[in-house]
Amino acid sequence: MPRTTASAAESIDQLVPDPVVAKECGTSLMGLWRWDRDLKLRELGWQPPIKIRGRNYRSRRALEAFKAALMREVCVNADSASARRRSASGTAVRTERQKRRRPREW
């Protein structure tokens, strides 16, 4: 039996079952099913499942690439949201609206 080198072992991709993927991503199996149909997540690199005997598996490499792309997307959105909060005009508009709101009558 031939020995595998470190580079050959790294080139082999692992298949991760969906319950493990759901736990890693903090969602449920139903959530993964929804993610499979979400076009925005597909653009970020979410791969469809690999079906083996009726069970779903994901590629470890594709999963890690998706996590990295998702983190980049979250960081970009957080930066733009903080820039919007810092703008003085947006804060003033919200304050005026809050002043004009009538109190609730119970």
N, C-alpha and C positions, 0 to 999 in steps of 0.2 A: 504494500500500500504506500503510495507516494506521500511525502510530507508536504503540507501546504505552508507557504511562506506567509509572513505577516501581510504583505501586499495582496496576496491571493485571498486571504481570509477577510480582508477589508472589502474586497470587491464583491463578495457574496452579500446579498441584501437579505435582511431578515423580514419575515412576515409577522405582523403583530395582530392578534385577534381584536375584533371590535370592542369587546368589554374592557380590554386593557387600554385601548385608544380612548374610550369614553372616560375612563378614570383619569388618564393623563390630561385630557382636555377639560375635565371638570363638567362634563355633560352626560346625558343619558344615551342609550342606544337609539331612542327616538330622535334625540337631538342630532346624532350622526346621520340618521336617515334624512333629516331635514337639510343638514349641511350638504349632503350629496346632491340635493336639488337646488341649492343656492348658487346662482350664477356669479355673484360677487366673490364668494369663497373660491369658486373654480378659478376665477381670475388670479387669486392670490396663490394658487397652486394646490388646492384641495383635490386629491385624486379620488376617482371612484373606487369602490371596494374590489378586491380580488376575491372571487367566490370559489370556494373549494368545498365540495360536498354540502352545499347549502349554508355554509358559514362564511362570514365576511372577514377578510384580513386586509391590512394596509401595509404598504412598503415602509420600512423604517426610515429609509433615506428620504422618501417623498414627505413623510410625516414631519421629519425634522426640518426640511426645507420650508414646509408650510408654516410651522411654528415660527421660524425666523422671519418669514415674510409678514406674518400676522403681527409680530412684535414691531417690525419696522412701520407698518401701517398704523398701529396704535400710537407709536411715538410721534409720527407725523401729525396725526389728528390731535393729539394732546398739545403739541406745540401751537397749532393753529387755533385751538380753543383758548389757550392761555393768552394768545395775542389778541383775540377778540375781547376777552375779559379786561385786558389792560387798556383797551381803547376808551377814552374818556367819554366820547359821545354816546356809546352804547350804554354805559352805566347811567348817564344822565337821563336818557330816554326811559329806561326801566324805572328809575326813581319817580319820574313824572307820572308814569302810568300807575304806579303803586299809589301815588298821592290821589289820583283821580278816582280810583276804585272805591265803590261804595261798600261799606261794611255789610256783612251778611246779617240778615234778619232771621232770627230763630223763632 
